[in-house]
Amino acid sequence: MECELLRWSARAAVLCGALALQPVPAAGQGSCTLDALAAPQLIIENAEPVRFERDITRKAMAHTAASPEPFKIKVRRAGAGASSFNNEPRYELAALAMSQLLYPPGEDVVPPIVLRSESLPAFHVIDPAGVEAWRGTNAVLFVVQCWLTDATPHRLQIDAARFAADPAYARTISRLNVLTYLIEHKDSNLGNVMLTGEGSAVRAWAIDNGVAFGSEESDVGVFWKSLHVDAVDRALADRLRSLTLEELRAHLGVIAQYELVDSRWQPRERGANFDTRRGVRRRGDQLQLGLTIAEIGAVERRRQRLVSRIDKGDIRLLPDAS
């Protein structure tokens, strides 16, 4: 199975594969990548709730059939219809696709995340509360995402003193905030934005993006919905200027496509949009996920406002790295 990454060209970003349930060997820590998450056989073991027994999110160890070294992942089941408040897989996938449109390989601000599918009985080994995405299909949809290690929550405030004095922090937090502004992130739980690394290696990550785009707002606050930084790096400013509505529609309109085969939604090449007004589109055994034309239009309007502020000097350019 190919695993093609959506970067600044028209390539697919989301794949799903077969799930194998076998013990994870006692070995060194493996590397969690988009390729690994999308491997035809992702072997998942030791899944347990993050907070409480019926928590929608579970943490687990995984490895691929090709490599025995395990890595930690997050597993989040989709609900009926694959669409509900705070459980919208298409928004999670769109956030990664948006990050990949803005930033070059290795500089994403959303950890790798993939939509997978498995039969209901097989998925119940990992999460007994899993349900069919559509009644009668016997198929579960769920996302798997790389678990950030040695990460700390970023507080709901930009550290102005650090932003002014620390170029690495300024660059990464501005890239993070531009992403959360463009996707209209509406769930400011402490822990939805994390920092990893130190010094020049510091990275900011948006790890939970299910309440964004056309979603209703969370009752815990919407800090990351707004743009709080007053500067961006030159490469990001240039990319924001060059990004077009046609690119957004091409990459976000149909993010993933599937066909129901043997109680699993199998990945297929992205085709023509079934219905630009709907985000989850099912036609019999065919399924598409993407943003609606209205949601994409809202992203484009926010991009235009951001570019206007940069061009007017309201948002300055960060000094180039020495």
N, C-alpha and C positions, 0 to 999 in steps of 0.2 A: 504493500500500500504506500502510495506517495504521501509525503507530508509537506505541503507547499505553504510557505509563509507569505502572508500579505505584507508587503513593505511599501515601497513607493511605486509598485507596479501592480498589475491586475492579477494577482495570484490568490488562491483560496487560503483562508486562515484557519478553518475549523474542520476537524476530522473526527470520526469515531471509529472504534474497532471492537473486536471481540474481547470479552472479559474472561480471564481464566482465574480460578480460585485455587491457589496452591500456597503452601507455606513459603514465607520469605526466608531465604537462607540467612544464617548468622554471618554477615560479611561486612566489609567496610561501607561507608556511606556512599551511595551512588549519586549520580547527577540527574536532577530533575530538569527536563527540557520539554519543549513543545513536541519534539519528535518522540520522546519517551512516552509522554502522555497519550499520544496518538498511535502508539505502536499497535499492530494487529492483536497482539496478546499483551495486555497489561495485567500483571498478576498482583492482586490486591489482598492484603492480609492484615489482621490485627486492627480492624476498623472499630472505632469506639466513639461515642458521642463527644462532642466538644464540651458541652455544658450539662445537659440533662438527657435522660434516656431516649426520649423521642425528638431530640434536637434534629432539625432539618439538615444540619451540617455535621459531618463526621471526619475525624482524622484517621489516617491509616498509613501503613507502609506499603510500598509497591516496588516492583521491578519488572523489567521486560523479559520476554522469553530469551532474548539475545544476550542479556546481561543480568547476572545474579545479584549485583550490588543494589541494595534497597535504598529508596529515598522516601521522604515523607510527603504525603499529599493531603489535600482537602477533598472530600467527596460531598456533593450536595445534590440531593434528589430533586427532580422536577415534579411538580404537582400535576393534577389533571388538566389537560389542555396545554401543558407546558407554559402557563402564563398565569401569574397571580402576583399580588403586591408583595414585594420583598423576595420574590422567587421567580425571576424573569430571566431565564438563561440567555435569551437573545440580547438583553442589555449587557450581561457579563461579556458575551462574545463581541458585541459591538464596541465595548470599552477597549478591549484588546486590539480590535481592528483599527480603532481610532488612534491608539498609541502607535501602532505600526505604520499608519499613514504619516504621522508627525515625525517619528524618530527613527534613526537608522538602526540596523541590527545591533543588539547588545545594549541598547539604550532605552528600552521600553520602560514605562512606569507602571505597567500592569503585569503581574506575574503570569507565566504561561498557563493557559486555561483551555480545555478542550471539552466538547460535548460528546458523550459516549452513549451507547445504548446496550441493553442486555435484556434477556427474558426476565419476567417477574420472579420466578423461583430462584434463578441464579443471583439476581440482585438482592434478594432477601437474605442471602448469606452475609452480605455487607450491611444492609440496612433493612430490618424487618418491617419498617413502616413505608417502604417504597410502594408506589402505586403505578398502574398503567397510565401512560400519558393519555391514551384514549381507550375507552372500554372496548373489550373484545380483541385488542391487539396483542395482549400478553407481553407488551414491550414497555420497558422503563427507559426514560431519558434522564441522564444525570451529568453533571459537570465534575471534572477532576481538575484540580489546580495545584501547582507547586506550593508547598508550605514553606514560608520564609523562616529560615533559622536565624537565631541570634538577632531578632528584630525587636524594636521597641516602638510603642505607639507615639505618633506625633501629636502633640497637644493641639487643641482647636484654637490655635493662634500662630501666626508667623513670628518667628524669633527675629525681630527687626535688627537687633544688634548683631546677631550672627549673620543675618542676610547681608548686612553691610560689610562685615569683616571677613567672611568665609566664602570665597568664590565657589567652592564645590557645593556648599549648602545652597547658596543663592541659585546656582544653575539647576540643581536637582529639584529644589522645592518650587522654582518657577515653572519648570517643565511639568511637574506634578499638578500644580494649580491651574495651568493652562488646560491640561487634559480634563480636570474635574469641572472647570468652567464650561468647556465646550460640550461635554456630555451632560451638563447640568446635574451634577451629583447632588442627591437630596437626602443623604442618610449620614449625618455626621456623628455616628457612634465613635467614641474614642476607641481606636484600634482598627478602623477602616482605612486609615492611612498610617503606614509604618515606615520606619527608617532602618536601614541596614548599613553596615560598614562604618568606618570612621575616617576623619581627615579627608584627604582627596578622594577616597573611595566611598564616601557616603552616598547612599541611594535612597530616594523616596518612592513609595509604592502605594497605589490605590488597590486594595485587595478585595474589596466588596463593593461591586458596582451595580447591584441588582435594582437599586432605587435611583434611577437616572432617566435621562431623555424624557419620554412622555409619562413617566410614573408620577403618582401622587407623592407629596412630600412626607418624609418620616416625621414622627412626633418627637424625635430626639434632637432636631435641629438640622440646619442646612448650611453650615459654615462653608463647606467646600464648593457649594453651588456658585459662590461669588468669586471674582478675581480679587485677591488680596495683595499680590505682589505688584511692584511698580517697575519691574525690569525683567527682560528676557534676553537670552543669548542670541547672537546674530543669526546663527543657523536656524533657530526656531522661528525668528522673525521672517527670514527669507522663505521658510517652508509655509508659514501661514499665508504669506502673500501669494505663493504659487499654487496653493491648494485650490481646487475648483469645485463647483457644485457638481459637475459631471463626474469627477473622481469620487466624491462622496456618494453619489447615487450608484456608481458602478461597484463600489466596495462595500457599502453598507445596506443597499437595497436588498440584496440576497447575500447573506453572510454564509449560510450553510444550506445544503439540500440533501434529502435522504429518501430512501425507498424502504418500505416495510418488507423484510424478507426473513422468514423463519423466526418470528418473534423478536426481531431486532430491527432498528432503524439503521440501515446501511448507508454510508456516505455515497453521494453521487456528485458528478460535476454540476456546478451551478448553472442553471438555465435561466430563461426569461422569467421575470417576476410574475407570479401568479396573480397578485393583487397588491398594488402599491399602497392601498389604504389600510392594509392589515399587516401586522408584524409576524403572526404565526399563521401560516397558510397550508392547509391540508386539502389535497385532492385525492381521495381514495388512499392508495398506498404511497402517494408522493407527499413530501413534506418540505416546506421551506421556512427558514427563519431569517428575519432581517428587520431593519427599521422601516417604518412607514414613510411615505413621501413627506408627510407633515413633520415627522421627527427629524428627517434629514434637512428639511428646510429650516428648522429651528437651529440646527447645528451651524448651517451656513450663515444665518443671520448673526449668530454669536461670533463666528469667525470674522465676518465683515466688521463688526463693532470693534473687535480686538485689533484688527489691522489698522482701522482708522485711528485708534488711540496710539498705536505705535508710530504711525506716520505723522501724527500731530505732536509727538514728543511727550504725550502724557505717560506713556510707558517707554522708559529709556532702554538702551542696549547695555547689557553687562559687558565689562571689559573682556576682550578676547583672552583666552588662556595663554599664558606665557610659555 
